[in-house]
Amino acid sequence: MTDTSFDLGPLLPRPFGDRESSFTSLVTPSIVPDPGSAGAGSLHDRIVDGTTVLALRFADGVIVAGDRRATAGNMISRTDMRKVFPADRHSAIAVAGAAGPAMEMARLFATELEHYEKVEGDVLSLDGKANRLAGMVRAHLPMAMQGMVVVPLFAGVDAHTGEPGIHEYDPIGGRYLATRFAVSGSGGIVAAQSIRHRFDPAADLDTAAGVAVTALFDAAEQDSATGGPDLVRRIYPIVAVIDADGYRELDDEAVAALVDVVVEEHRARA
């Protein structure tokens, strides 16, 4: 009998295998437009970028936080962008860079972890999750080479050992374990300096959250792409906590109280 089947190559994802635990492999590779195509030169000025995000350890787990501003060129595009997302019950991803691909990567990563858990019947270790995300960043390299760079942070508590951890990445998928804290985005240098002066691995939740909010406030003072708290519209940084109880976000009232303390400290030094 003559085989009439044919292979569509990279145009369609491969069908589901019997025990395929990677969701990402089912929806990649994607077709990337040629950087020399029409309109590519003007696209960069319209790309929405999001900064700044950070993660730091404290006595009982990790805190992940991000400001809310997104920019397009020299214009403020949004003042309420979300840059911190739950990856699963035990971890979070924070994204900086090209906003569209960054948010898509965060959603796909969460789906990847959920798919793995359903297929394998168990959750990945924190290190295994970090490796999966590194592969996704590496697969994004063609887009990064066109200027749509995404540099995430990943943090959480290992579901098997209870050990907290923070992982940072470079644009080509390199993964690095941060022992104390990590930052990403255009305001990252200022945020890192701020955290470095205040970091305490034995700090409680309230103290560590205050350090995170202070770092974002300091970054906003020096970096125009980083947004400070909007006291008029009550738009505050997103501050997420991952500890033995899992992922949760501080509500606006709690973050507002932290912001008030930071504002008073800066006013006293002015």
C-alpha positions in Angstrom: 0.0 0.0 0.0 1.3 3.4 -0.9 1.8 5.8 2.0 -0.2 9.0 1.2 0.7 10.8 4.4 2.8 13.9 4.3 4.7 16.0 6.9 3.8 19.7 7.3 7.1 20.3 9.1 7.1 23.3 11.4 3.7 24.6 10.2 1.7 22.6 12.7 2.6 21.2 16.1 3.1 17.5 16.5 0.0 15.6 17.8 -0.2 14.7 21.5 2.0 11.7 22.4 1.0 9.0 24.9 2.9 10.7 27.8 4.0 14.0 26.5 4.4 16.2 29.6 5.5 19.4 27.8 2.7 21.7 26.8 5.2 24.2 25.3 6.5 21.6 22.8 3.0 21.2 21.5 2.6 24.8 20.5 6.2 25.5 19.2 8.0 26.4 17.1 6.2 29.6 16.1 6.8 31.4 12.8 8.8 34.5 13.4 8.5 37.4 10.8 11.6 38.3 8.9 13.3 41.3 10.6 13.9 42.8 7.2 10.2 42.7 6.3 8.2 45.9 5.7 7.3 47.8 8.8 10.0 46.2 10.9 11.9 49.4 11.3 9.0 51.3 12.8 7.7 48.5 15.0 10.3 49.0 17.8 8.9 52.4 18.6 5.5 51.0 19.2 6.5 48.0 21.4 5.2 48.4 24.9 7.9 47.7 27.5 7.3 46.9 31.2 9.8 47.5 34.1 10.8 47.0 37.0 10.5 43.7 38.8 12.3 42.1 41.7 12.4 39.1 44.0 14.0 38.7 47.5 14.1 36.1 50.2 12.9 36.5 53.7 12.7 34.3 56.7 9.8 32.2 55.6 9.9 32.3 51.8 10.2 34.8 48.9 8.6 38.1 47.9 8.1 39.0 44.2 7.1 42.6 43.3 6.8 44.8 40.3 5.8 48.4 39.5 2.8 49.1 37.2 4.1 51.4 34.4 4.5 50.4 30.8 6.1 52.6 28.2 6.2 52.8 24.4 9.2 54.7 23.3 9.2 57.9 25.4 5.5 57.7 26.1 3.7 56.2 29.1 1.5 53.5 27.7 -0.2 52.1 30.8 -0.1 52.9 34.5 -1.7 49.7 35.7 0.2 46.9 33.9 0.5 43.6 35.8 4.1 42.2 35.8 3.8 39.6 38.5 1.9 36.4 37.8 1.3 33.1 39.8 3.0 30.3 37.9 1.3 27.7 40.1 0.4 27.3 43.8 4.1 27.4 44.9 5.8 29.8 42.5 5.6 33.1 40.7 7.0 34.7 37.5 7.7 38.4 37.1 8.3 39.8 33.6 10.2 42.8 32.3 10.7 43.8 28.7 8.4 43.7 25.7 5.0 43.6 27.4 3.0 41.5 24.9 5.5 38.6 24.6 6.3 38.8 28.3 2.7 38.4 29.4 2.2 35.6 26.8 5.3 33.8 28.2 3.9 34.1 31.7 0.6 32.6 30.7 2.1 29.8 28.7 4.5 29.0 31.5 1.6 28.6 33.9 -0.2 26.4 31.4 3.0 24.4 31.0 3.3 23.6 34.7 -0.4 22.8 34.9 -0.2 20.5 31.9 2.9 18.7 33.4 1.1 18.1 36.7 -2.0 16.7 35.0 0.0 14.3 32.8 2.7 13.2 35.3 0.5 13.3 38.4 3.1 15.3 40.4 4.5 18.8 40.5 8.0 19.6 39.2 10.7 20.6 41.7 11.5 24.3 41.8 14.7 23.7 39.9 12.8 21.7 37.2 10.3 24.6 36.8 13.2 27.0 36.5 14.7 24.8 33.7 11.4 24.8 31.8 11.3 28.5 31.9 14.9 28.8 30.7 13.9 26.7 27.7 11.0 29.1 26.9 13.3 32.1 27.1 15.8 30.4 24.8 13.0 29.6 22.3 12.1 33.3 22.4 15.6 34.3 21.1 14.5 35.0 17.5 12.0 37.6 18.8 14.6 39.0 21.2 17.0 39.5 18.3 14.4 41.7 16.7 14.2 43.9 19.8 11.4 42.2 21.7 13.4 41.1 24.7 11.8 39.4 27.6 13.8 38.9 30.8 11.8 37.2 33.6 12.4 36.4 37.2 11.2 33.1 38.7 10.8 32.5 42.4 9.0 30.2 44.7 9.1 27.4 47.3 9.9 23.8 46.3 6.8 21.8 46.9 8.9 18.7 47.9 11.6 20.2 50.1 10.0 23.5 51.2 13.2 25.3 50.2 12.7 28.8 48.7 14.6 29.9 45.7 15.0 32.7 43.2 16.2 32.3 39.6 17.1 35.0 37.1 17.7 34.8 33.4 19.5 36.5 30.5 17.9 37.1 27.1 19.3 34.0 25.6 18.0 31.6 28.3 20.9 31.5 30.7 19.6 30.6 34.2 21.3 31.8 37.4 20.4 31.0 41.0 20.2 34.1 43.2 21.1 33.5 46.8 19.5 36.7 48.2 17.6 38.7 45.7 17.3 39.5 42.0 16.1 42.4 39.8 15.2 42.9 36.2 14.2 45.8 34.0 15.5 49.3 33.4 15.2 50.3 37.0 17.0 47.2 38.2 20.3 48.8 39.0 18.7 51.3 41.4 16.4 48.7 42.9 19.3 46.4 43.5 21.3 49.1 45.3 18.3 49.9 47.5 17.7 46.2 48.4 21.4 45.6 49.1 21.4 48.3 51.8 18.3 46.9 53.5 18.4 43.2 52.9 18.0 40.9 55.9 17.5 37.1 55.2 15.9 36.8 58.7 13.4 39.6 58.1 9.7 38.9 58.7 7.1 39.4 56.0 6.2 43.0 56.7 9.8 44.1 56.8 10.7 42.3 53.6 7.7 43.7 51.8 8.7 47.1 53.0 12.1 46.6 51.4 10.5 45.6 48.1 8.3 48.6 48.0 11.1 50.9 48.9 13.3 49.5 46.2 10.6 50.1 43.6 10.0 53.6 44.9 13.8 54.4 44.7 13.9 53.0 41.1 10.9 55.2 40.1 12.8 58.2 41.3 15.8 57.5 39.1 14.3 55.7 36.1 11.5 57.3 34.0 10.3 53.9 32.8 9.5 52.7 36.3 6.3 53.9 37.8 5.9 55.1 41.4 2.7 54.5 43.4 -0.2 56.5 42.1 -1.7 58.0 45.2 -4.6 59.7 43.4 -5.8 56.6 41.5 -4.7 54.2 44.2 -2.6 52.2 41.9 0.1 50.4 43.9 2.9 47.9 43.1 1.9 44.3 43.0 3.6 42.5 46.0 3.3 38.7 46.0 4.4 36.3 48.8 5.3 32.7 48.4 5.8 30.7 51.5 4.6 27.4 53.1 1.0 28.6 52.6 1.5 29.0 48.9 1.2 32.0 46.5 -0.8 35.1 47.6 -0.8 38.8 46.9 -1.0 41.6 49.4 -4.2 43.6 49.0 -4.2 47.3 48.1 -4.7 48.4 51.7 -1.6 46.5 52.9 0.6 47.8 50.1 -0.8 51.4 50.6 0.3 51.2 54.3 3.8 50.2 53.2 3.8 53.1 50.6 2.8 55.6 53.3 5.8 54.5 55.4 8.2 54.9 52.5 6.8 58.3 51.5 7.2 59.6 55.1 10.8 58.3 55.2 11.6 60.1 52.0 9.9 63.2 53.1 11.9 63.2 56.4 15.1 63.1 54.4 14.1 65.7 51.8 
